[in-house]
């Protein structure tokens, strides 16, 4: 039981170690160094392998061509030159007979050698060297040919094969080819062995390989220095940007400008500065939001508290005070609802249920819901809609709230009429809500959509900011201006 627990503990330790090792981060310096070294090694290996394959192919092709040329020459001689017929040497042959035989052999060998770069020798079927010998050709390197003969014999080379073969002696490499020498007497046990020495070419290739490897090593050392310098150049500005991001995370949104030479780093620093500017603005807006929210909530609460105390001490008529308390409670309820809505409006895109709606119908429904209030105030709605459907993919519930807020705002200031427009133009869907009220003061126009900003006769300053947020979430734009009579709100949606 104890051994089983020990094994489980060891297994857990190993798994944690492997997980920790696998998640270990690699520095930019190491990544760049490994990338450059791998690239150099791969490129040089490709060059090295390609060079050796090409050289081997070249040597083989050249040797085959030379050997084929010599072979064809010898085969042609076999049908035109005098035959090779070694005399029966019983020790009593005249010198002239032996001389004629050797001359025939030499003719074939020398003719083969003059037609190409190949050397030649003659062996019999038992791999014995017939020509040259130490006695009859002192210009030949007989020792070299003996080594070739031994190699052929040891490898049991098929002398009747038509293929060229590569062999290696103690210190040299050759390509060889064999040609059977046929006499008119029917003897076919003599073979002309043609060979080409490729040792010098292979030695040159070996030296070139050494040079290539040396160059690769030098390039690797150079790559290390390059990687160190390059990684430092990249890592330093990244560290500076990380420090900047860290300050932003701690609430310090002060813009910092860097003197970077790389285009990508300049773009990144600009984006981070814009983000810092946005966060600073958002932070200030949040502070103002909470200050204004607390103020706006305190006002109805204080009113409710005051009238409740008045009822308690019989200072004021209870019916009148109750009406005020109910009115302020409704106002407080509406404000809390708007605050809850605006607190999540930035993330509301995720909850949008987009469907294709006719915006004329949506605006008509919003106007109908406010129709009683408009009649009580002596205000009429004037609709200017396209005859054909104005279709737009939107979240009907949220877009209705935006239109409703605009109409309620217009009802607050209109004197006799509110014009509601919905139509197409060349590139956009245009929605206009215009009243005939007193308009908006020039100094208030830039701040109309700010949260808790209240103009003359405003409610609590949240409604229009909600409108802008909803329109923006639908990819639209909203503008405000003073029309011919009162305020004019224009919404544009792209087709």
KARA-V713273 format. One record per pair of residues at least 6 apart in sequence whose C-alpha atoms are under 7 Angstrom apart, sorted by the first residue. I is the first residue (numbers start at 1). J is the second residue. If there is no record, write none. Layout:
i=I j=J
i=I j=J
//
This chain:
i=28 j=231
i=29 j=227
i=29 j=228
i=29 j=231
i=32 j=227
i=32 j=231
i=33 j=224
i=33 j=227
i=36 j=223
i=37 j=220
i=37 j=223
i=44 j=216
i=48 j=209
i=63 j=175
i=63 j=196
i=64 j=164
i=66 j=116
i=66 j=117
i=66 j=118
i=67 j=118
i=67 j=177
i=67 j=194
i=69 j=115
i=69 j=116
i=70 j=112
i=70 j=115
i=70 j=116
i=71 j=179
i=73 j=112
i=74 j=108
i=74 j=112
i=78 j=182
i=82 j=104
i=83 j=183
i=83 j=184
i=84 j=101
i=84 j=104
i=84 j=105
i=84 j=183
i=85 j=101
i=85 j=183
i=86 j=101
i=109 j=120
i=109 j=121
i=113 j=119
i=113 j=120
i=117 j=196
i=118 j=194
i=118 j=195
i=118 j=196
i=119 j=194
i=119 j=195
i=119 j=196
i=120 j=192
i=120 j=193
i=120 j=194
i=120 j=195
i=121 j=131
i=121 j=132
i=121 j=192
i=121 j=193
i=121 j=194
i=122 j=129
i=122 j=130
i=122 j=131
i=122 j=190
i=122 j=191
i=122 j=192
i=122 j=193
i=123 j=129
i=123 j=130
i=123 j=190
i=123 j=191
i=123 j=192
i=124 j=130
i=124 j=189
i=124 j=190
i=124 j=191
i=125 j=189
i=125 j=190
i=127 j=149
i=127 j=153
i=132 j=142
i=133 j=142
i=134 j=142
i=147 j=169
i=148 j=169
i=151 j=169
i=159 j=178
i=160 j=180
i=163 j=177
i=164 j=175
i=164 j=176
i=164 j=177
i=165 j=175
i=165 j=176
i=165 j=177
i=166 j=174
i=166 j=175
i=166 j=176
i=167 j=173
i=167 j=174
i=167 j=175
i=168 j=174
i=172 j=199
i=173 j=197
i=173 j=198
i=173 j=199
i=174 j=195
i=174 j=196
i=174 j=197
i=174 j=198
i=175 j=195
i=175 j=196
i=175 j=197
i=176 j=193
i=176 j=194
i=176 j=195
i=176 j=196
i=177 j=193
i=177 j=194
i=177 j=195
i=178 j=191
i=178 j=192
i=178 j=193
i=178 j=194
i=179 j=191
i=179 j=192
i=179 j=193
i=180 j=188
i=180 j=190
i=180 j=191
i=180 j=192
i=181 j=188
i=181 j=190
i=181 j=191
i=181 j=192
i=182 j=188
i=248 j=276
i=253 j=276
i=253 j=277
i=253 j=279
i=253 j=280
i=255 j=273
i=255 j=276
i=256 j=273
i=260 j=266
i=289 j=451
i=292 j=452
i=296 j=460
i=297 j=332
i=300 j=328
i=300 j=332
i=304 j=325
i=304 j=328
i=307 j=321
i=307 j=325
i=310 j=316
i=311 j=318
i=311 j=321
i=338 j=462
i=342 j=466
i=345 j=469
i=349 j=473
i=352 j=395
i=353 j=395
i=354 j=393
i=354 j=394
i=354 j=395
i=355 j=393
i=355 j=394
i=355 j=395
i=356 j=391
i=356 j=392
i=356 j=393
i=356 j=394
i=357 j=391
i=357 j=392
i=357 j=393
i=357 j=394
i=358 j=389
i=358 j=390
i=358 j=391
i=358 j=392
i=359 j=390
i=359 j=391
i=359 j=392
i=360 j=385
i=360 j=390
i=360 j=422
i=362 j=400
i=363 j=403
i=366 j=400
i=366 j=403
i=366 j=404
i=374 j=380
i=374 j=411
i=378 j=416
i=379 j=415
i=379 j=416
i=379 j=417
i=380 j=416
i=380 j=417
i=380 j=418
i=381 j=417
i=381 j=418
i=381 j=419
i=382 j=418
i=382 j=419
i=382 j=420
i=383 j=419
i=383 j=420
i=383 j=421
i=384 j=420
i=384 j=421
i=384 j=422
i=385 j=421
i=385 j=422
i=385 j=423
i=386 j=422
i=386 j=423
i=390 j=423
i=394 j=474
i=398 j=470
i=399 j=470
i=402 j=466
i=402 j=467
i=402 j=470
i=405 j=463
i=405 j=464
i=405 j=467
i=406 j=433
i=410 j=418
i=410 j=435
i=413 j=437
i=413 j=438
i=414 j=435
i=414 j=436
i=414 j=437
i=415 j=436
i=415 j=437
i=416 j=436
i=417 j=435
i=417 j=436
i=418 j=434
i=418 j=435
i=418 j=436
i=419 j=433
i=419 j=434
i=419 j=435
i=420 j=432
i=420 j=433
i=420 j=434
i=421 j=431
i=421 j=432
i=421 j=433
i=422 j=430
i=422 j=431
i=422 j=432
i=423 j=429
i=423 j=430
i=423 j=431
i=424 j=430
i=427 j=494
i=427 j=495
i=428 j=492
i=428 j=493
i=428 j=494
i=428 j=495
i=429 j=492
i=429 j=493
i=429 j=494
i=429 j=495
i=430 j=491
i=430 j=492
i=430 j=493
i=431 j=490
i=431 j=491
i=431 j=492
i=432 j=488
i=432 j=489
i=432 j=490
i=432 j=491
i=433 j=488
i=433 j=489
i=433 j=490
i=434 j=486
i=434 j=487
i=434 j=488
i=434 j=489
i=435 j=486
i=435 j=487
i=435 j=488
i=436 j=485
i=436 j=486
i=437 j=485
i=437 j=486
i=437 j=487
i=438 j=486
i=439 j=482
i=439 j=486
i=439 j=487
i=440 j=482
i=440 j=487
i=444 j=455
i=447 j=453
i=449 j=464
i=449 j=465
i=449 j=468
i=450 j=465
i=451 j=461
i=451 j=462
i=451 j=465
i=452 j=460
i=452 j=461
i=452 j=462
i=453 j=461
i=454 j=460
i=454 j=461
i=468 j=478
i=471 j=477
i=475 j=493
i=476 j=491
i=476 j=492
i=476 j=493
i=476 j=494
i=477 j=491
i=477 j=492
i=477 j=493
i=478 j=490
i=478 j=491
i=478 j=492
i=479 j=489
i=479 j=490
i=479 j=491
i=480 j=488
i=480 j=489
i=480 j=490
i=481 j=487
i=481 j=488
i=481 j=489
i=482 j=488
//
